[in-house]
């Protein structure tokens, strides 16, 4: 099968590209390299079944050119950092919602009708039901990022109804693992590498979150795309556990062999739009036979080891 992956040089995208090539597919990677890294595609670039298209989803002509002979699109390109939405309010609209609209229209005109979409558990806002299922009561949005992803979901669902698309929508918890390049583990690692005696934490350390190891995430994406056959298929992806930020700090410090003095700021959350408790009900994807292989602790430790082994790359991550 010929597959297009947007955001191919990113964290999840590059891992997905590698897995698709290993399964024998032809893969076109699409990325503007604004936050992606060519190094993440070193392995893929050695394959004759891979080509990289440098382009922007805000450029319709570039998207259309990338869709030649494509049968399925995995759409992972996005502004993925919730924290900075209030500083640059248009970035989520442009990179998450408008970019998705452009991609869908290019797919329609080129006759491509299958899409897998990387959404987010942030669309549930501060959920009233914990753990939160896919059919939870419609939430009040608390972040521009979550709102932009929910809008993109709506566009995808509308294209499924109007133009016969098939969609697999994946609402992730935070993803960890090799090629990880933003989030609390990187923030804490960078601080402790610079000054191992002290650590600054946004929030009170008691925020509770679920996390998922990247290869477990890719396993779920591939399984759902193969087995779920409805017109619109929506799946939460996460582990059956959560941890407090303080738990994560303990595991990171243990791995690095440090005992810093910890200071907290910001109250019960780290930034505007940060939800203090995110824990998703993942029974729907479990029903297809998927189970995560790695615990949250194992995912965090693997991420710290990746950062320690790739310090030059880690220093470039914003």
Phi, psi and omega in degrees: 000145177261122189233137173258132175242114173276148186071033188294334181266009179271186184298294182288319183302316182291324176294321177294318178304312181301319182290322179294319177294320178298331179276359175097006181279158166272135186230129168255123177263135180238125183199141175268358177061024176288326176229351178279168183230126179301329179302330181291345181252014181302313181294315180300322185293345177279351182266137176288349180266009181240138169222144179254127174253116177274113182195172183241138180291351173274001178247096184305323181296321179295320179295313182302320180295329182283347187269006179303124175064014181277139179252335185214139177242128167257114187258100181245350181293133182185165161277113191258004185255110183297328195297327192260012182300321182285341178278328180226077190301333183278344188295321179291319177300312185289310189277338181255312186270304181296319178301319178293320177300316179298317180296314181300318181291322176296319177299316181300314184288335180263002176077023177263125191237006180239131181220136168251129189238130176275099175264210187203148172293348178293344180293344180279354181057217174269089191297143177277340182245123180231128353295151191267119178275169181296332181258029177299156176308142185303126189273158166280128183286139181243354178219149176296326178298308179300318180297320181292324178289321178295320176298320178296319175302315181299319177297316180298315180298321179293322176292327175297318181288317187278327190234011175074024174291159166241133184234143168239113185252126185244117178263101185278149154281187177291138184257141182235162172132193182299136182077009173303135185218010165199151181131183190291327181295317176297316180301312182292320179299313181298316179299313185289332175292327182278318180213090186293354182268353182210152182216128177261132184235127172281129185099185184260005180084353182257004174300138184246127183221154170258149180224159182220136178288141191299322180290328173295321177299313180296320176306314183294317180301312183292320180295313181296320180296327180282320192259330185273121192244008178290169178294314176238121182239119183242128183227130163286141175234119179187181177266168177270037180206168172215168178220159172276156177304321179298325175299313180300317178302316180299317180292320179295314181295322178298316180296323181273350180070040182233159178224077186282159167280129187253131175241142184243149176207155174100004178078220187271007178211161187273328184203167178298127182095351178283127179264130186287350179213111177236117182207114188260144172278117185248027182298328184295315178286330176298325181296340176275355178103007181272138171222138175292142180272339187240140175284169176301315180301315180297321178296318179295315180297317178298322179294316178299319180294321176299314181297320180292328182275349183229056187295325180295319177291317183301325181293338180276344183289134178268000000 
